[in-house]
Amino acid sequence: MKKIILLFFACFVISSIASAQTQGDSRIHALGSYGLRYKYFGVGAGWEFFFVDNFSFMPSYTRVFPNVGKASNFSADLRYYISVGASQLYFMAGYSQNWENTNPDGAGTKRNVKGANMGVGAYIPLVDWVGLSTEFKFQSQYPREAGFRFGLAFPL
């Protein structure tokens, strides 16, 4: 399975083109996240697709590593890019869902909460095939946490 994922990733990197914000473009994101309230770290991935110029849709999944138990997050965000230069600034809003289990090996509290999120971010192209992706996001559902997302984005 790891070889298939590595081959899949290599194909995307080789076939990538210069980043733009026009209809039909897309990017694969490899992300890390850090929550400011509970200080939990997470890793995740997402796919961004530009459905019209300067507007994109990005679903993403993040696996969060709390001190106790298991947690994860799914987000589906609408992004509007306000700049097209070297640093591409955007505003975002979307749907978010968290899953949490405080004791995965026994009786524990399972939570499944839905809500909205909003934030601001930037994409900075480093070279033709990779760019830096940064984001500050607030989620309305439990645990109502603001946090940073950062990582690499690979244009397709």
C-alpha positions in Angstrom: 0.0 0.0 0.0 2.8 2.4 0.8 4.4 1.7 -2.6 1.1 2.6 -4.3 0.8 5.8 -2.4 4.4 6.7 -3.2 3.9 6.0 -6.9 0.6 8.0 -6.9 2.4 11.0 -5.3 5.4 10.7 -7.7 3.0 10.8 -10.7 1.4 14.0 -9.5 4.8 15.6 -8.9 6.1 14.7 -12.3 2.9 15.8 -14.1 2.5 19.1 -12.2 2.5 22.4 -14.0 2.9 26.0 -12.8 0.4 27.2 -10.3 -2.5 29.5 -11.4 -5.9 30.4 -10.2 -8.0 29.7 -13.3 -10.9 27.4 -13.8 -9.9 23.7 -14.0 -6.7 24.0 -12.0 -6.1 21.9 -8.9 -3.6 21.3 -6.1 -2.9 18.4 -3.7 -2.1 19.6 -0.2 -0.1 17.8 2.6 -0.9 19.6 5.8 0.0 19.9 9.4 -2.2 21.7 11.9 -1.8 23.2 15.4 -4.7 24.3 17.6 -4.2 27.3 19.8 -6.6 26.4 22.6 -5.7 22.8 23.4 -2.4 22.8 21.6 -3.1 19.6 19.6 -1.1 18.7 16.6 -2.5 17.1 13.5 -1.6 15.9 10.0 -3.8 15.7 7.0 -4.3 16.0 3.3 -6.6 17.9 0.9 -7.5 18.5 -2.7 -8.2 22.0 -4.0 -10.1 22.5 -7.2 -10.7 25.9 -9.0 -14.2 25.6 -10.3 -14.2 29.3 -11.6 -11.5 31.9 -11.7 -10.3 32.9 -8.2 -12.8 30.5 -6.4 -11.8 27.1 -5.2 -13.3 24.2 -3.3 -11.1 22.2 -0.9 -12.2 19.2 1.0 -9.6 18.0 3.5 -9.2 15.4 6.3 -7.0 15.9 9.4 -6.0 13.3 11.9 -5.6 15.0 15.3 -3.4 13.7 18.1 -4.9 14.7 21.4 -3.2 13.8 24.8 -5.9 11.1 25.4 -7.9 9.2 22.9 -8.4 9.7 19.1 -9.7 12.7 17.1 -10.1 13.7 13.4 -11.6 16.5 11.4 -13.2 16.8 7.9 -13.5 20.2 6.3 -15.0 21.3 3.0 -14.0 24.9 2.4 -14.9 27.5 -0.3 -11.9 29.8 -0.9 -11.9 33.2 -2.6 -8.4 34.4 -3.8 -8.1 38.2 -3.6 -4.5 38.3 -5.0 -2.8 36.6 -7.9 0.8 37.7 -7.4 3.7 35.8 -5.8 1.7 35.5 -2.6 -1.8 34.4 -3.2 -4.0 35.6 -0.3 -7.5 34.1 0.2 -10.5 34.1 2.5 -12.3 30.9 3.2 -15.5 29.6 4.8 -17.0 26.2 4.9 -18.4 23.1 6.7 -16.5 21.2 9.3 -17.1 18.0 11.3 -15.1 16.6 14.2 -15.0 13.0 15.6 -13.5 12.4 19.0 -13.2 9.3 21.2 -11.7 9.9 24.7 -11.0 6.3 25.3 -10.7 4.1 22.1 -9.7 1.0 24.0 -12.7 0.9 26.3 -15.8 2.8 27.4 -15.3 6.4 26.6 -17.1 9.4 25.3 -17.6 9.5 21.6 -18.5 12.9 20.0 -19.5 13.7 16.5 -20.1 17.4 16.1 -20.7 19.5 13.0 -20.3 23.2 12.4 -18.8 26.0 10.3 -15.3 27.3 9.9 -13.8 30.5 8.5 -10.4 31.9 8.1 -7.7 33.5 6.0 -4.7 31.9 4.3 -2.0 32.3 1.6 -0.4 30.1 -1.0 3.2 31.0 -1.8 4.8 29.2 -4.9 8.3 28.1 -4.1 9.1 26.4 -7.4 7.0 25.3 -10.3 6.0 22.0 -8.7 5.5 22.9 -5.0 4.3 25.8 -2.9 3.9 26.7 0.7 0.3 26.7 2.1 -0.6 28.5 5.3 -3.9 29.2 6.9 -5.4 30.6 10.1 -8.9 29.0 10.7 -11.6 29.2 13.4 -14.1 26.4 13.8 -17.5 27.1 15.4 -18.2 23.5 16.7 -16.8 21.9 19.8 -14.0 22.5 20.8 -14.4 25.9 19.2 -10.7 26.1 18.4 -8.7 28.5 16.3 -5.6 27.2 14.8 -3.0 27.2 12.1 -2.7 24.9 9.1 0.6 24.8 7.2 2.1 22.5 4.6 3.0 22.0 1.0 0.7 22.2 -2.0 1.5 20.5 -5.3 -0.2 21.9 -8.4 -1.5 19.4 -10.8 
